[in-house]
Amino acid sequence: MRIFPDSSCKDGNEDTGDDVVIRKTTKAEAQKLTDDDGPAMTIPSVSELTRELADLLESSFATVVVQGEISGWNRAASGHTYFTLKDDRACLGAVLWKSRTLKYPIKDGMKVIATGRISVYAPRGQYQLDCTALTPVGAGDLQLAFEQLKAKLQAEGLFDQQRKRPLPAFPGRIGVVTSRDGAALRDILTTLRRRMPTVRVVLRPCLVQGATAAEEVARAIGELNALGDVDVLIVGRGGGSIEDLWAFNEEVVARAIAGSRIPVISAVGHEVDFTIADFVADVRAATPTAAAELAVRDRAELVDALSTLERRMSDDVEAMLRRHRQELSYLLRSRGLARPLDLVRSHQQRVDDLTHRSGLGLRAALVRTHERLRLLEAKLGALSPLSVLDRGFAIIERDGAPITRSSMLASGDGVSIRMADGSKAARVE
C-alpha cells in the first residue's frame, strides 16, 4: 500500500479521507514507479510507512472505549500485562503497563470495558490498545452499591476500631462459615491442623455465591452464636470476581457480623479483595489461610517458647542455689556459728560495759543539772523584789497590785503594807 497526499483521486480502489488517500497500486504501476524516465518518486521504507500509519491511528483514536472478553491474560517479568480483547468475530491486542493500577481482579474469560488509546507496535507491524483502565462489565453498578453501603455503615459506627474485639489467645473451638466444597475450607483445615491440631472446628456450611448466599451466610453466623461454646468465627470464601464475592458486600451479612457476640475474622478472597464484611469484622485476613493463622497460635512456636522459658527458669534457679550455697558457706565459717557461746559472752560484756557507762553519764548529767538549777535559783532570788524587804523596805498593795505612785491613792483608801515578816492593813489619811 502507498499513502499519497492527493485527495482528488476517484478510482474505485481508493479509500478517501480528509487528509490522505490510501490506494492499492497494481504491479504495472509499481513497475512504472521505478522504470519510467520521469522524475523518480521516493518510496518509503517499511518503518517509515509504519510510522505514518501509527501517526494516523494514534491521532484518530486517541481515546477508545471498547467492550470485549479477556483472553491470554499474561503478566510479563517486567510487570507489564499483555492480553487480547475479543468477541465472536474479531480480536484486538492490548497492553496494560505496570504503572497502571487495577481496581478489580482480572482473569481470562471476563467481559470487561477497556479504556485507552490505539497505538502501533512497529516491530510486529500491529496495532494494539494501550489500556488505561479495565472495568468488569456490570462492576460500575456494583461499585456504586458498594460505596453507598460502605458510607451508610461507616456513618453508623460499624467500622469503628473501638467496637472491635481482640481474638482469644487460645481458642478451644473455632466456627467456620464457608462452602463445604470450596478450597477455602481445605486451606483453613490444613492450616489449623498444622498449627494447632488440638483445636476443634465447627463447620456451618453455606452457599457463598448466588442470590441466596448472603442470607445463608448471615443465618450461619447466627446459628454458631446460638451454639454457645464457639470462641472465634472465620467467615469467608476463596477469591473471585466482584460478582462472585458480592454476598459479602450485602447489608444482611454486615449486620450479622456486627451483631455477633463471638469475635469474627473475615477471610474473603485474596489479598487485593476488600468487601464490606472486611470492614465490619473484628479482624480482616488477606486469605482463608491467613485467617486460620490469625485464629490459633503455632504449637511448634509455643513448644519452643516453653522450652526457652524452661531453660531460663532452670538457669535462674541454678544461679539462685549457687548464691545461697555461697552465703551458707560463709555463714558456716563465721565466728557466730562456729563459736556461738563466745559471741553471746562478748555481747553480754558489751551490755555490761554500756550499762556502766550509761550510769556514769546519768549521774554526771544529774550533778550538772542540779548545779544549773542552784545558779538559776540564786539569780532569780537576786532579781526578786521581795529580797529588798529584808533591808527595811516595804511594798504597798491595793487589791493585790503594787502601788508605784502617790497619785494612785486617795484619802480613805484601804491598802496592804507587805514587809519582810508579813503584811499589815492600813488606811490612807
C-alpha positions in Angstrom: 0.0 0.0 0.0 1.1 3.6 -0.6 0.0 6.8 1.0 -0.4 9.8 -1.4 -1.1 13.4 -0.4 -3.7 13.6 -3.2 -7.4 13.9 -2.2 -8.7 14.2 -5.9 -8.4 10.5 -6.8 -11.7 8.9 -7.8 -10.6 5.4 -8.5 -12.8 2.7 -7.1 -9.8 1.1 -5.4 -9.2 4.2 -3.4 -10.2 4.9 0.3 -10.7 8.6 0.5 -10.3 10.7 3.7 -10.0 14.3 4.7 -6.2 14.5 4.6 -4.8 11.4 2.9 -5.6 8.8 0.3 -4.7 5.2 0.7 -4.7 3.4 -2.7 -3.7 0.0 -3.9 -1.0 0.0 -6.6 -1.0 -2.5 -9.4 2.1 -4.4 -10.4 2.3 -2.3 -13.6 2.1 0.9 -11.6 4.7 -0.3 -9.2 7.0 -1.1 -12.1 6.4 2.3 -13.6 7.4 4.0 -10.5 10.9 2.6 -10.9 11.2 2.1 -14.7 9.8 5.5 -16.1 12.3 8.0 -17.2 10.4 10.8 -15.4 11.2 12.2 -12.0 11.9 9.4 -9.5 9.4 9.2 -6.7 10.5 8.4 -3.1 9.3 5.0 -2.0 9.0 4.8 1.8 10.6 2.1 3.8 8.6 -0.3 6.0 9.5 1.6 9.1 8.5 4.9 7.5 5.2 3.6 6.3 4.6 2.1 9.8 5.4 5.4 11.4 3.0 7.2 9.2 0.3 4.6 9.9 1.0 5.0 13.6 0.7 8.7 13.4 -2.6 8.3 11.6 -4.1 5.8 14.0 -2.8 7.3 17.2 -4.2 10.8 16.3 -7.5 9.4 15.1 -8.1 7.1 18.0 -6.6 9.0 20.9 -9.4 7.9 23.2 -11.1 4.5 22.8 -13.7 2.7 24.9 -14.4 -0.9 23.9 -16.1 -3.9 25.3 -14.8 -7.5 24.9 -13.8 -10.7 26.6 -10.3 -11.1 28.2 -8.1 -13.8 26.6 -4.5 -14.7 27.1 -4.0 -12.6 30.2 -0.3 -12.7 30.8 1.9 -10.6 33.2 5.4 -10.5 31.9 8.5 -10.5 34.1 8.8 -6.7 33.5 5.4 -6.2 35.2 3.6 -5.2 32.1 0.5 -7.3 31.2 -0.4 -8.4 27.6 -3.8 -9.8 26.6 -6.4 -9.9 23.9 -9.9 -8.5 23.8 -12.2 -10.5 21.6 -15.8 -11.1 20.6 -17.3 -13.7 18.3 -16.0 -12.0 15.2 -12.8 -10.2 15.9 -9.9 -9.7 18.4 -7.8 -6.8 19.5 -4.3 -7.0 21.1 -3.9 -4.9 24.2 -1.3 -4.0 26.8 -1.6 -2.7 30.4 1.6 -1.1 31.6 2.8 -1.9 35.2 2.3 1.8 36.2 -1.4 1.3 35.7 -3.4 0.1 38.8 -6.5 -2.2 38.7 -9.5 -1.7 40.9 -10.7 -5.2 40.2 -9.1 -8.6 39.7 -8.9 -9.6 36.0 -8.7 -13.1 34.6 -9.3 -14.9 31.3 -12.9 -15.1 30.2 -14.1 -11.9 32.0 -16.1 -9.5 30.0 -14.7 -6.0 30.5 -14.9 -2.4 29.4 -11.5 -1.2 28.4 -10.4 2.4 28.1 -7.3 3.6 26.4 -5.8 4.6 23.0 -4.7 2.9 19.9 -1.0 2.5 19.4 1.2 0.7 16.9 3.9 -1.8 17.9 6.3 -1.2 15.0 8.5 -4.4 15.4 5.4 -6.6 14.6 3.6 -4.1 12.5 0.4 -4.5 14.6 -1.9 -2.0 16.3 -3.0 -2.6 19.9 -5.0 -1.0 22.6 -2.9 0.8 25.2 -5.2 0.4 28.2 -5.5 3.0 31.0 -8.5 1.3 32.8 -10.3 -2.1 32.8 -13.7 -2.5 34.4 -15.7 -5.7 34.5 -19.0 -5.4 32.8 -21.6 -4.6 35.4 -19.0 -3.6 38.0 -19.9 0.0 37.8 -23.3 -0.5 39.3 -21.9 -2.9 41.9 -19.1 -0.5 42.8 -21.7 2.3 43.3 -23.8 0.0 45.6 -20.6 -1.0 47.5 -19.7 2.6 48.1 -23.2 3.6 49.2 -23.5 0.8 51.7 -19.9 1.4 53.0 -20.8 5.1 53.6 -24.0 4.1 55.4 -22.4 1.6 57.8 -19.4 3.8 58.4 -21.8 6.6 59.5 -23.4 4.2 61.9 -20.0 3.4 63.5 -19.9 -0.3 62.4 -16.3 0.2 61.2 -15.0 1.9 64.4 -11.9 0.3 66.0 -13.4 0.9 69.4 -16.1 -1.7 68.9 -13.7 -4.4 67.5 -12.8 -7.1 70.0 -9.5 -8.9 70.4 -9.2 -12.5 69.4 -8.8 -15.1 72.2 -5.2 -16.2 72.7 -6.0 -19.9 72.9 -9.4 -20.8 71.4 -10.6 -24.3 72.0 -13.4 -24.3 69.4 -13.4 -22.4 66.1 -16.6 -21.9 64.0 -16.2 -21.8 60.2 -18.8 -20.3 57.8 -18.0 -21.2 54.2 -18.7 -23.6 51.4 -18.3 -27.3 52.1 -16.7 -27.9 48.7 -14.6 -24.8 48.4 -10.8 -24.5 48.5 -11.1 -22.0 51.4 -12.3 -24.8 53.8 -9.4 -27.1 52.8 -6.9 -24.2 53.4 -8.4 -23.4 56.8 -8.5 -27.0 58.0 -5.0 -27.8 56.7 -3.6 -24.7 58.4 -5.4 -25.3 61.7 -4.3 -29.0 61.7 -0.7 -27.9 61.1 -0.5 -25.1 63.7 -2.8 -26.4 66.5 -4.1 -30.0 65.9 -5.9 -30.0 69.3 -8.3 -27.2 68.3 -11.9 -28.3 67.4 -13.6 -27.0 64.3 -17.4 -26.5 63.9 -18.3 -26.1 60.2 -21.6 -24.4 59.3 -21.6 -25.0 55.5 -23.5 -22.5 53.3 -23.6 -21.0 49.9 -21.0 -18.3 49.4 -22.2 -17.2 45.9 -25.5 -16.6 44.3 -28.8 -14.9 45.0 -29.4 -16.6 48.4 -25.8 -16.7 49.6 -26.0 -13.6 51.7 -29.0 -14.8 53.7 -27.3 -18.2 54.2 -24.1 -16.6 55.5 -26.0 -14.4 57.9 -28.1 -17.3 59.2 -24.9 -19.5 59.7 -23.3 -16.7 61.8 -26.4 -16.5 63.9 -26.6 -20.3 64.4 -23.0 -20.6 65.5 -23.6 -17.7 68.0 -26.6 -19.7 69.4 -24.4 -22.8 69.8 -22.8 -21.2 72.8 -19.3 -22.8 73.0 -17.5 -21.3 70.0 -14.6 -19.0 70.7 -14.0 -17.4 67.4 -15.6 -17.4 63.9 -13.9 -17.5 60.5 -16.3 -16.2 57.8 -15.3 -16.2 54.1 -14.5 -17.9 50.8 -11.8 -18.1 48.1 -11.1 -15.4 45.5 -13.2 -14.4 42.5 -14.7 -11.5 40.6 -16.6 -8.8 42.4 -19.8 -10.6 41.4 -18.5 -13.8 43.0 -17.7 -12.0 46.2 -20.9 -9.9 46.3 -22.6 -11.9 49.1 -20.1 -10.5 51.5 -21.0 -6.9 50.4 -24.6 -7.4 51.4 -26.0 -5.5 54.3 -27.6 -8.6 55.9 -24.1 -10.2 56.3 -22.6 -6.9 57.6 -25.3 -6.7 60.3 -24.8 -10.4 61.2 -21.1 -9.9 61.7 -21.6 -6.7 63.7 -24.2 -8.4 65.9 -22.1 -11.4 66.6 -21.1 -11.8 70.3 -18.2 -14.1 69.1 -15.2 -12.3 67.5 -15.2 -12.6 63.7 -12.3 -13.0 61.3 -13.2 -12.0 57.8 -11.4 -14.2 55.1 -12.9 -13.2 51.8 -11.0 -13.7 48.5 -7.3 -12.8 48.0 -5.1 -10.1 49.4 -6.3 -7.5 46.9 -10.0 -8.2 47.6 -11.9 -5.9 50.0 -15.5 -6.4 51.0 -17.9 -4.8 53.4 -17.5 -7.8 55.6 -13.8 -7.0 56.0 -14.6 -3.5 57.3 -17.2 -4.8 59.9 -15.3 -7.8 61.1 -13.1 -7.7 64.2 -10.1 -8.8 62.2 -9.6 -8.9 58.4 -7.4 -11.7 57.0 -6.0 -11.4 53.5 -6.8 -15.0 52.7 -8.5 -18.0 54.3 -5.1 -19.4 55.2 -4.1 -16.2 56.8 -7.4 -16.3 58.8 -6.5 -19.7 60.3 -3.0 -18.4 61.1 -4.6 -15.5 63.0 -7.1 -17.7 64.8 -4.6 -20.0 66.5 -1.0 -19.9 67.8 1.6 -22.2 66.2 2.0 -25.2 68.5 5.7 -25.6 67.4 6.4 -21.9 68.3 4.7 -22.4 71.7 6.7 -25.5 72.4 9.9 -23.6 71.5 8.8 -20.7 73.7 8.1 -23.0 76.6 11.4 -24.8 76.2 13.2 -21.5 76.2 11.3 -20.4 79.3 12.1 -23.7 81.0 15.8 -23.3 80.3 15.7 -19.8 81.5 13.9 -20.8 84.8 16.3 -23.6 85.3 19.3 -21.3 84.8 17.8 -18.8 87.3 17.2 -21.5 89.9 20.7 -22.8 89.5 22.1 -19.3 89.9 20.0 -18.7 93.0 21.1 -22.0 94.5 24.7 -21.2 93.9 24.3 -17.8 95.5 22.6 -19.3 98.6 25.3 -22.0 98.8 28.0 -19.4 98.9 26.1 -17.4 101.6 25.6 -20.5 103.7 29.3 -21.5 103.4 30.3 -18.0 104.5 27.9 -18.2 107.5 29.2 -21.6 108.5 32.7 -20.3 108.5 31.8 -17.2 110.6 32.6 -16.9 114.3 28.9 -16.6 115.3 28.1 -20.1 114.0 31.5 -21.7 114.8 31.6 -20.5 118.5 28.2 -19.1 119.4 28.9 -19.0 123.2 31.8 -16.7 122.7 29.6 -14.4 120.6 27.0 -14.4 123.4 29.5 -13.7 126.1 31.0 -10.9 124.0 27.6 -9.3 123.7 26.9 -9.7 127.4 30.2 -8.0 128.2 29.3 -5.2 125.8 25.9 -4.8 127.5 27.6 -4.6 130.9 30.0 -2.0 129.6 27.3 0.1 128.1 25.2 -0.1 131.3 28.1 1.1 133.5 28.9 3.9 131.1 25.3 5.0 130.9 25.1 5.0 134.8 28.1 7.2 135.0 26.8 9.5 132.3 23.4 9.8 134.0 25.0 10.7 137.4 27.2 13.3 135.8 24.2 14.7 134.0 22.2 15.0 137.2 25.0 16.8 139.0 25.3 19.3 136.1 21.6 19.8 136.1 21.4 20.4 140.0 24.2 22.9 139.7 22.5 24.8 137.0 19.2 24.9 139.0 21.1 26.3 142.0 22.6 29.0 140.0 19.3 29.9 138.4 17.7 30.0 141.8 20.3 32.4 143.1 19.8 34.6 140.1 16.1 34.6 140.5 16.5 35.5 144.2 18.7 38.4 143.4 16.2 39.7 141.0 13.2 39.2 143.1 11.5 42.4 144.5 10.9 40.5 147.8 14.6 40.3 148.6 14.7 44.1 149.3 12.2 43.7 152.1 15.0 42.3 154.3 16.7 45.6 154.0 13.8 47.6 155.6 11.8 48.3 152.5 8.0 47.6 152.2 5.6 47.2 149.4 2.2 48.9 149.4 -0.5 47.0 147.6 -4.2 47.6 146.9 -6.2 44.6 145.8 -3.0 42.6 145.3 -1.5 45.2 142.9 1.6 47.2 143.9 1.2 51.0 144.2 4.0 52.8 142.5 2.8 56.4 142.6 1.0 58.5 145.2 -1.5 59.7 142.7 -2.8 56.2 142.6 -4.3 56.6 146.1 -6.9 58.8 147.6 -7.8 59.6 151.3 -9.7 56.8 152.8 -8.3 54.1 150.5 -7.6 50.8 152.2 -4.1 49.3 151.4 -1.8 46.4 152.5 1.7 47.0 153.5 4.0 44.0 152.9 7.2 43.7 154.9 9.8 41.0 155.4 7.9 39.2 158.1 4.4 39.8 156.9 1.7 42.2 155.9 -0.4 44.9 157.7 -3.6 46.6 156.6 -3.7 50.4 156.6 -5.8 53.4 155.5 -4.6 56.5 153.7 -5.3 59.8 155.6 
